Amino acid sequence: MRLFHLLKKTEGFIEQDINLNHLDELQKLIQIESQIKGKLSYWKATLAFNKEMNGEYDSAEDEWLAALSFFPLPHYYMQYAHAVLRNKNLYANKDIEENMKSISKYNVADVKKSLKRVRSAVKVSIVDDDMRESGSYVLTWIEELEKAISDDKGLIEALSTSKKIISLEESLNELNQLIGLDSVKKKVKQISDWITFTQMRKEQGFKVDSISLHMVFSGQPGTGKTTVARIIANVYKAMGILKKGHLVEVGRSDLVAGYVGQTAIKTMKKIKEAEGGILFIDEAYSLTRSQGNDFGIEAIDTLVKEMEDNRQNLVVILAGYPDEMKQFIEVNPGLQSRFKYHIHFPDYSIDELMQIHQLLLKKKQYNITNQASKSVKKIIEYMVRAKSNHGNGRLVRNLIEDEILSKAAYVIERKQSQLPIGELDTIDEIVIDKMEMNLKLKEDNEKMSHQRDIHYSPHLGGILHGT
């Protein structure tokens, strides 16, 4: 729009400099130019309508802007304003509460920028008397939406916290510092090297393959899939592949609705939220599990289309159990061709689980005695042998929570009895024994409750395998 206004001013200066004898010819040229721009503008507006009907909101916004650049009609400004809103899944004809559901910490900054553009466009449109009433309504709606955003503490915190720019070296170093996952680290490094190589060839004018970085992560729970996905988002941002480098984690319930026609809308909302970053779909195979309807297939169809249309600004990672993920990809031809990279996350070894245990305790500012550490290792060894799906890192986190609860109970009991309480940051053998006993009592009282997958007992070598 600014370029168009600048062009009009330039034409005015040229007109002043032309010999008055050529004024008639100049007016004819200006008239012809106006007619051509009017036609082009009309064609662009028609194309924008068609894009909107097909749900291609990104393209529709661009086409309305192009229509304006050729011929800035007031009602085109209003159409452009609504196209900008629609592209963010916002609608002035819906109440503020409903629109706030489409705003998250991931897209709030973009929404704020878009609202500024909408306000500017609407203000231009209301110079036309026919547009004044509707334009005034939209301006009032914008003020109410901005107030709702400013009243949301989570959104304001997201706006005030500028994301630190992380270099490629820092991102890869963060990956390498993770415990275990050697094969995963190697694969991610290979991918980043390939991207760099491709970018170098492109800069020198060589033919390059199109970059499609959608991935499949397979592995048991607690093997670090989500953590690695966040790091990969930073890697891609540092390399210029993604604009934002954030991660949006979703499951079936975030994508699939219970009514016809609602699933595509729900899925698109999450896709829009993830634009510029990674959409991480955990237990992706649940989208095709029989639920009495085929709404999950609708989510997949929507996802596949957006993966193709928006490949330059969106990476999709599907994650889940190895066997289920293999079957899921194989029975969906639309997915097979779009996921080039498959990365398997192996279970952690006993030593790696103990390293994770030590690291997490340190982060929480706790120490553990050698004897207590040996007892914890026996617990983990038994649990890994007793159950193939033992939780990996989650097993360790749950164990640490129980250790801290046991420590707290021990300290308070000693304090109430006016006995020495010892160091508040130390986990010793007494704490571990007390933890096992407490969990055994809890197990008995709750009659093998399903609230925990793992229960501990001072009997049978310190372990009682629960449900």
N, C-alpha and C positions, 0 to 999 in steps of 0.2 A: 504493500500500500504506500509506503514511503517513497519507493522508487517511482511509482506511478505519479504521485504528486510532484516529485522532482521533475519528471518528464514534462508535465503540463507547464511548469514554470519555465523550463528550458524552451518549450515551443513558443511561449509568450515573448521571450527575449529575441528569438529568431524572427518572429513576426514584426517586431519593432525595427529590426535592421534591414528588412527587405524594402526595396524601392517601391514606392506607392503605385507605380505603373503596373506592378505585378500583383496587386492586391486581389483582383478577381481570381487569378489562377491559384493564389494561396488559399483563398476561401474554399475553392472547389476541392483542393487537395485535403484540406482539413475536414471537409464534409465527407469525402470518400474514406478518409482515415477513421472518422467517427463511425461510419456505417460498418466498416470491417471489424472494428473493435466491438461494436454492438453484437454482430453476428458471432464472433468468437466467444464473447461473454455468454451469450445465450447457449451456445453449444457446451461450454464448460459447465454452466448451471444444470443443463439437462443431464450431462454425464455425472455430475455430483448427485443428483436425485437418484439415478440408476445405481450408483455406488452405495448409497444409503439403503436402497431397497434390498441390495444383496448383502448387507451387513458389513461392507468394506468401509468402515468409518474413518480409518486413517486416510485412505485415498479420497474419500468424500470431502474431508476437511481441506485437503490440498486443492481439489477441483474448485471448491467455493472460493478459495483464496485466489486462484487463477482467474475465475470469473470476475472477481472484484478488480484485479489488476488491469483487465481489459476495459471494463465499464463499471464504475463504482455506483451501482444503484442502491438506494437505501434498503430495499427489502433483501438484497443480496448480503448486505452487512448483517442483517438479522439471521438469515439462513446460515451464514458463516459462524455466527456466535453460537447457534444451537448445534452446529456440526462439531465445534470445539468441545462443547459440553458432552455431547453424545460420545465423543471419542474417549472421554474419561468416565463413561457410564453414568453421567449426571443428566438430570432432566428437570427443567424449570417447572414442568406441570406436576411434579411429584413433591411431596412435602419434604421438609429439611431432614427429618429423621430417616426417611427412606434413602435420601441421597448420601447421608453420612455413612451408610453401610458400604458405600463404594470408595470411601476414603480411608487409607491406612497410613501407617508410618512409612511405607515404601513409596507411596505416590503422592503424599500430601504436598511436597514441594512443587511437583509438576502441576498439581491441581491449583495451587495458589497462583502460579504463573499463568495458567490457562484462564483463570477467572479475571486476571488483569486484561488479557486480550479480549475476552468476552465483553467486559465492561466498556472498553474502548470502542469496539465494534457497535455495540448497542447505542452508545451515545451518538455515534455518527448516524445511525439509522433513524433516530427519533427527530431528525430535522424534517422528516416527512410526517405530515399530520396523521396519515393513516397508520403510521408505525408508533406513534407516541404512546398510546395506551399500553400496548403489549410491551414496548420497550421499557416503560416505567415499571411495569410489573417485574420484568427480568432483573432490572437494577435493584429493586427492593429485595428480590429473592437472593441475589448475590450477596447483599449486605447481611442477610439472615444466615446464609451458609457460612460466610466468613466469620461471623460471630460464633456460630456453633463450633467451628474449627478452633477458634481462639479459646473456647471454653473447655476444650478437650486437652487434658494435661499430657496425655500420651502423644498426641499429634504435635503439640507445641514443643515438647521435648525433642521430638524427631526433627522439627524445623530448626531448633536452636543448636542441635548437635551436628556439626559439620563432619562428614565422614573423612577420616584420615586417608590421604592418598598413599597407598601401599605400593611399593615398587615390585617388579617381577622377582627380583632377588630376594626381597623380604618375604614375599608370598611363598616362594619355593623353599626358603629356609624354614618357614613356619611348618610347611609340610614335612620336611626332613626331620624336624624335631619331634614329630609324633612317634610314639612307641610302636615298634613293629611295622607292619604294612609295607614291607620292602618291595613287593611286586606292584603294589598300588603306586608307590612313589616313582618307581621306574616308568610305569605307563604314563603317568601325568607328565613326567619330564620329557618323554618321547613326543607327546602331543604338543607341548609348549615349544619344543625344538622344531617340530614340523610347521607350526604356525609362523615362527620366526623365519624359517627358511622360505616359506611361501611368500611372506611379506617382502623379503629381500629380492626374490625373483620378480615380484610384481613391480617393485620400484625400478628394476632394470629393464622392464618392458617384456619380460618373458611370459609365456602362457602359463597360467596357474589354475589349479582346480578350485572350484568354489568351496568355501569353508563351511562345513556343517558339523557342529560339535555336540550334537545331542548324544547322550550316553545312557547306558544301562549299568547300574550297580547291583551286583548280586552278593549276598552274604547273610549270615545270621544276624539277629539283633545285637546291638552293642559293639559292632566291629568298626565303627567310626565312619560310616557312610555319610551321614549328615555333616560331620565335621570336615571331611574331605571336600564335600560339595561346596561348603562355604569358602574354603581356601581356593578351590578352582574358580569360584566367582571372582575372587580378588585377582587371581592370575589372569583371567580373561580381561578384566578391567584394566589391569596394568599394561596389557598387550594391545589395548585399544579395540578389542573384540566386543566388549560390552560397555555401555555408557555408565551404568550405575554400579554394577558388581554386587548386587544384593541377592539374597536367597529367600524365596517364598516356598515354605514347606506345606504340602497339602495331602489329604487322603481322599478316599471315595466320598465321604460326606461333604467335603468342601466343593466337589465338582458335580455331583449327581443330585438332582431334585426328584421329588415324588410325583410330579405332574408333567404331562405332555407339553413340550416346548420350553420348559423352565431350565432343563439341564444345560442347553447350549448357552443360555444367558448366564447361568451360574459359573460355568466353565470359563466363558469369556471374561467374566469379572476377575477371576484369578489370573488369567493370562495377562490381562491389562496390568494387574498389580505387579506381575513378574517382569514386565517389559524392561529391557535394559539390564536384566539379571538372569537368574536361574529359577525355573519352576521345578521344584523337587517333589516328585509324586511317590510317596512311600506306599508299599504294598500295592503297586500299580495293577497287579493282576486282579484285585478285588473289583475293578471296573467291569470285568466280564463274568463275574460270579452270578449265578442265577438269583435274582431278587424278585422274581415274579413279573419283571418288565425288562425292557432292553434299553433303559435310560443310560446305563453305563456305556453302551455302544455309541450313543449320541455324544457322550463326553469325549470318547476316543476320536470320533469323526471330526468334532470341532477342534480337538487338539492337533490332529494330523494336518488339517488345513492351515491352522495358524503357524505350525512348525515350518511349513513350506513358504507361506506368504511373509512370515516375519522372521526368517532365519538370520537376518543381519542384526537383530536386536533382541533375540530370545534364545536361550538354551534350555532344553528340557532334559531332566535326568529322571529316569524311572528306577525305582529301587525295590528290593524285596528278597525273599528266600530264593536260593539258586534254582532249584527245580521248578518252582512255580513261575519264576521270571523267564526261564528258558521256554516253557510251554506257552506262556502268554505271548511272547514275541513271535514264536513259530506259527501260531494260529492266527496272527494278525498281519497279513501281507503289507498293509499300509504302514505298519510300524517297522517291519523288517528292513525296508529300504532306507529308512530315515535315521536309524541308530547305527552309526558307524563304529562306535567304541563301546566295548563291553569290558567292564573291570570287575574282577572278582575280589571280594574282601575275605581273606582267610580268618579262621578263628585265632584268637590270641593263644600263645603258649602259656604254660604256668608261670614261667619266669617273666613274661611280658605282662601278665595280669598282676604279678607282684610289683613290677615297676610302676604300673598304673596306680596301684594301691598306695605306694610310697609317694608318688607325685601328687595325688589328690589329697592325701593327708597333709603334705607340706603346704599346699595351696590354702588349706583350711587352718594352717598354723598349729598342727599337731605333730608330736613325735611318737614313735612307737618303739618299745624295747625289743631287743633281739628275740627274747623268749616269746613275747606276744606275736611278733612277726612270724615266727616258726609255726605257731598255732594257727594263725590266719592262713598260712600257706597250706597247711593240712586241710583246712576247711575248703579252700579253693580246689585243691587236688581232688578231694572226694566229690565235690560238686561237679567238676568237669567230667569225671569218670561216670557219675551216676546219671547224668542227663546230657544228651547231645546238644539240646538247645538250652544251654545254661545261662545265656545272657551276656557273656563276655564282659565288656566294660560296665554294663548295667549291674551285673552281679557284684562287681567291686564297689560301685557307688552305693548300692543297697546295703552291702556289708559295712561300709564306712558309716552310713547313717545309723545303723544299729550299734556300732561301736561308740559313737558319740552319745547316743541316748543312754547307753549303759554307763558311760563315764559320768554323764550328768547325774544319773540316779545315784551312783556310788558316792559322788562328791556331796550331794545334798544330804544323803543318809549319814555320812560321816560328820557333816557340819551340825546336823540336828542332834547328834549324839555327842557333840563337843569333842570329837576325835580329830587328829591331824588329817587334813584333806589331800596333802601332797601337791604335786604340780598340776595345774589346770590344763596343761597342754600335752600331757603324757598318757598314752594308751599302753597299759601294762597287762600282764597275764591275769591279774585279778579282774580287770575290766572285761577281758575276753571271756573268762569263765562265767562272770556275772551275766554277760550278754547272752551266752548260750543257755544258761539256766532260765533267764527271763523269757527267751523265745520259746523254750520248751513249755513253760507254764502258759504262755499265750496260746500256743498251739493246742494244749489240752482244753483251755477254757473256750476257745472258739470252735472246738471240734473239727479240726482240720480245715479251717476257713480257707477259701480260695483267694484271700486278699494278698497272699504271698505265694510265689512259685517255690521259694526256698525257705526251709526252716532249719534251725541249728539246735543241737542238743549236746549236753556234756557226755552223753552215752554214745556207744558205737563209734568210738574214735572221734567224738565231737560233732558228728553229723547225723541228722535225721532227715531222710529224704521225704519231702511232703508231696503234695498233689502235683 
